[in-house]
Structure formats: structure tokens, C-alpha cells
């Protein structure tokens, strides 16, 4: 049985392509104004796929979604796709482009999607370099300017300090020189046997 610290390879090599197709579908659906015929066809197709996937349902520890370390976002589409470009045991830098699925309005990213990205990036950093798994204890986000949709943005996260089980991490999103949002969080290392 795969635990949180054991890499999952389920879904095979094609799983990443399915995840990317789902990302494209969500962005395309968010950006569309479909006619009634298209809506009905989509509803029928989604219902058919939901029924087909039902026979493959497994417990949380066996699911592939969100557990493929070899894929962006661990193979889930809940959070925007962060692409790490530089990383070490203390920091990570990369890029993200929020698609239309994450639009809040007027070309700006929905405010809830920004802490979601921070939690994903900071949480992954918290668990690097042989550190034990951790959970988010708190995450504070300050919005400094509009975070635009459809624009490549730089993301940086770094350790501020480590004190026993406590891991204090900071992060920021920038559009060029403009600080869009920044965050600081506390991640707690799990105790043995803690889920």
C-alpha cells in the first residue's frame, strides 16, 4: 500500500497527458460561451466518463490523482501548474501561468487560487531534502497588486527558519518587477503515525 512518502506510478506514462488535457478542458470551458447543443453533449460525455471511472474507484492511499511526483502539481488539476526551474533544500524558483479556469474577473486571478498555489509550492518545499512529511499549520497571504491571468509569472519560495517540527516558509508571485502577492506559512512535521 502506497503511503504519502512512497512515489506513485499508477496511471502509467499516459497519465500526465490526461492531466494536461483536463487542464486544457477546464481553461477552454471557462473561456467558452457554449450553445445548448454543446452543453448537452458535454454533460452526456462527462456523465459517461464518470460512470466508466466509477469501476476504477480506489481508497485514498491507492489513488493516483495528486500523488504522481513526476508530474506538475503531482498530477492533479486543482492547483495551477507550477513549473520549478531552480531548487535546492532551502528554496525553489519557477513559473506559473494561471489559465482562464482561475479567473476571478477583469483579467485578475481569483483571490482563492493564489493561496492555493502558495500552499502547493511551500508545502512541496517543506518536504524536500529528506525532510519528513508536514502539514500546513497556517498560511497568510497578502495581495499587493493584481495577479493577471494568462501571463507567465515568477514564483519564489524559501525557508525562513526551522525550529524542531516547525518550518517557517515565505513565498511571492511577481509579474516582472511587480509584486503581486506574498505569503508566509508554518508547516509542521508530522509525528510518527500521524496522517
C-alpha positions as CSV (number, residue, x, y, z in Angstrom):
1,X,0.0,0.0,0.0
2,X,1.5,3.3,-1.0
3,X,1.9,5.9,1.7
4,X,2.4,9.6,1.3
5,X,6.2,9.2,1.3
6,X,6.2,6.5,-1.4
7,X,6.2,7.5,-5.1
8,X,3.1,6.5,-7.0
9,X,3.4,5.4,-10.6
10,X,-0.3,4.4,-11.3
11,X,-1.9,5.5,-14.5
12,X,1.2,4.7,-16.5
13,X,3.1,7.0,-18.8
14,X,-0.1,8.4,-20.3
15,X,-1.5,9.8,-17.1
16,X,0.4,13.1,-17.5
17,X,-1.2,13.6,-20.9
18,X,-4.7,13.1,-19.3
19,X,-3.9,15.7,-16.6
20,X,-2.8,18.2,-19.3
21,X,-5.9,17.5,-21.3
22,X,-8.0,18.1,-18.2
23,X,-6.2,21.4,-17.6
24,X,-6.9,22.5,-21.2
25,X,-10.5,21.4,-20.9
26,X,-11.1,23.4,-17.7
27,X,-9.5,26.5,-19.3
28,X,-11.4,26.0,-22.5
29,X,-14.7,25.5,-20.7
30,X,-14.1,28.6,-18.5
31,X,-13.4,30.7,-21.6
32,X,-16.3,29.5,-23.7
33,X,-19.9,30.5,-24.1
34,X,-21.2,27.2,-25.5
35,X,-24.6,26.8,-27.2
36,X,-27.2,24.4,-25.7
37,X,-26.3,21.5,-28.0
38,X,-22.7,21.7,-27.0
39,X,-23.7,21.9,-23.3
40,X,-25.9,18.8,-23.6
41,X,-23.1,16.9,-25.5
42,X,-20.6,17.8,-22.8
43,X,-23.0,16.8,-20.0
44,X,-23.6,13.4,-21.7
45,X,-19.9,12.8,-22.2
46,X,-19.0,13.8,-18.7
47,X,-21.7,11.5,-17.3
48,X,-20.5,8.6,-19.4
49,X,-16.8,9.1,-18.2
50,X,-17.9,9.4,-14.6
51,X,-19.7,6.1,-14.8
52,X,-16.8,4.5,-16.5
53,X,-14.3,5.7,-13.9
54,X,-16.6,4.5,-11.1
55,X,-15.4,0.9,-11.6
56,X,-11.8,2.1,-11.0
57,X,-12.5,3.8,-7.7
58,X,-9.9,3.0,-5.0
59,X,-9.1,4.2,-1.5
60,X,-7.2,7.4,-0.8
61,X,-3.9,5.6,-0.4
62,X,-4.2,3.9,-3.8
63,X,-5.4,6.9,-5.8
64,X,-3.1,8.4,-8.4
65,X,-4.5,11.9,-8.5
66,X,-2.3,14.3,-6.6
67,X,0.3,11.7,-5.9
68,X,2.5,11.5,-9.0
69,X,5.7,13.3,-8.0
70,X,7.0,13.1,-11.6
71,X,4.2,15.4,-12.8
72,X,3.5,19.1,-12.3
73,X,1.2,19.5,-9.3
74,X,1.7,15.8,-8.5
75,X,-0.8,15.0,-11.3
76,X,-3.8,17.0,-10.1
77,X,-5.6,19.9,-11.7
78,X,-6.9,21.6,-8.6
79,X,-4.0,24.0,-8.3
80,X,-2.4,25.9,-11.2
81,X,0.6,24.3,-13.0
82,X,3.8,25.4,-11.3
83,X,7.0,24.6,-13.2
84,X,10.1,24.6,-10.9
85,X,13.2,25.9,-12.7
86,X,15.7,26.1,-9.8
87,X,15.5,24.4,-6.5
88,X,17.6,23.2,-3.6
89,X,17.0,22.2,0.0
90,X,16.2,25.8,1.1
91,X,14.4,27.4,-1.9
92,X,12.6,26.9,-5.1
93,X,12.0,29.3,-8.1
94,X,9.8,28.7,-11.1
95,X,6.9,30.0,-13.1
96,X,3.1,29.7,-13.3
97,X,0.6,30.9,-15.8
98,X,-2.9,31.0,-14.4
99,X,-5.4,29.9,-17.1
100,X,-8.9,31.2,-17.6
101,X,-10.2,28.5,-15.1
102,X,-8.6,30.6,-12.3
103,X,-10.2,33.9,-13.5
104,X,-11.8,36.0,-10.8
105,X,-12.8,38.8,-13.0
106,X,-11.4,41.8,-15.0
107,X,-8.3,39.7,-16.1
108,X,-7.3,39.0,-12.5
109,X,-6.7,35.7,-10.8
110,X,-9.4,34.6,-8.3
111,X,-8.2,35.5,-4.8
112,X,-8.6,32.0,-3.6
113,X,-6.4,30.5,-6.2
114,X,-3.3,32.4,-5.0
115,X,-3.1,30.9,-1.5
116,X,-3.8,27.5,-3.2
117,X,-0.7,28.0,-5.3
118,X,1.3,29.2,-2.3
119,X,0.2,26.1,-0.2
120,X,1.2,23.8,-3.1
121,X,4.7,25.4,-3.6
122,X,5.5,26.0,0.0
123,X,4.3,22.5,1.1
124,X,6.4,20.8,-1.5
125,X,9.4,22.8,-0.4
126,X,8.7,21.9,3.2
127,X,9.0,18.2,2.3
128,X,12.3,18.4,0.3
129,X,15.9,17.3,1.1
130,X,14.9,14.2,3.1
131,X,12.7,16.1,5.5
132,X,9.7,14.2,6.9
133,X,6.2,14.9,5.6
134,X,4.5,18.1,7.0
135,X,1.1,19.7,7.1
136,X,0.2,23.4,6.8
137,X,-0.4,24.9,10.3
138,X,-1.2,28.4,8.9
139,X,-0.8,30.3,5.7
140,X,-1.1,34.1,5.5
141,X,-1.3,35.8,2.1
142,X,-1.1,39.5,1.3
143,X,-2.3,40.7,-2.1
144,X,-0.1,43.5,-3.3
145,X,-1.4,44.1,-6.8
146,X,-3.5,42.4,-9.5
147,X,-2.3,38.9,-10.4
148,X,-3.0,38.6,-14.1
149,X,-4.5,35.6,-15.9
150,X,-2.7,34.3,-19.0
151,X,0.7,35.8,-18.2
152,X,3.8,33.9,-17.2
153,X,4.6,34.9,-13.6
154,X,7.6,34.1,-11.4
155,X,7.2,32.3,-8.2
156,X,9.8,32.0,-5.4
157,X,9.6,30.2,-2.1
158,X,12.3,29.9,0.6
159,X,12.8,28.7,4.1
160,X,12.9,31.5,6.7
161,X,13.7,29.2,9.6
162,X,13.3,25.7,11.0
163,X,12.8,25.1,14.7
164,X,12.2,21.4,15.7
165,X,9.0,20.3,13.9
166,X,8.2,23.9,12.8
167,X,9.1,25.0,9.3
168,X,8.6,28.7,8.5
169,X,8.5,29.4,4.8
170,X,7.9,32.5,2.7
171,X,6.8,32.9,-0.9
172,X,6.0,35.5,-3.5
173,X,4.5,35.8,-7.0
174,X,5.8,38.5,-9.4
175,X,4.7,39.9,-12.7
176,X,8.1,41.2,-13.9
177,X,9.2,43.6,-11.2
178,X,5.7,43.9,-9.8
179,X,5.0,42.1,-6.6
180,X,1.5,40.5,-7.0
181,X,1.2,38.6,-3.7
182,X,3.4,37.3,-0.9
183,X,2.8,34.7,1.7
184,X,4.3,33.3,4.9
185,X,3.4,30.0,6.4
186,X,4.1,27.5,9.1
187,X,4.4,23.8,8.2
188,X,4.6,21.2,11.0
189,X,6.4,17.9,10.6
190,X,4.1,15.1,11.2
191,X,4.6,12.9,14.3
192,X,5.1,9.1,13.7
193,X,1.8,7.6,12.7
194,X,0.1,10.9,12.2
195,X,-2.0,11.1,9.0
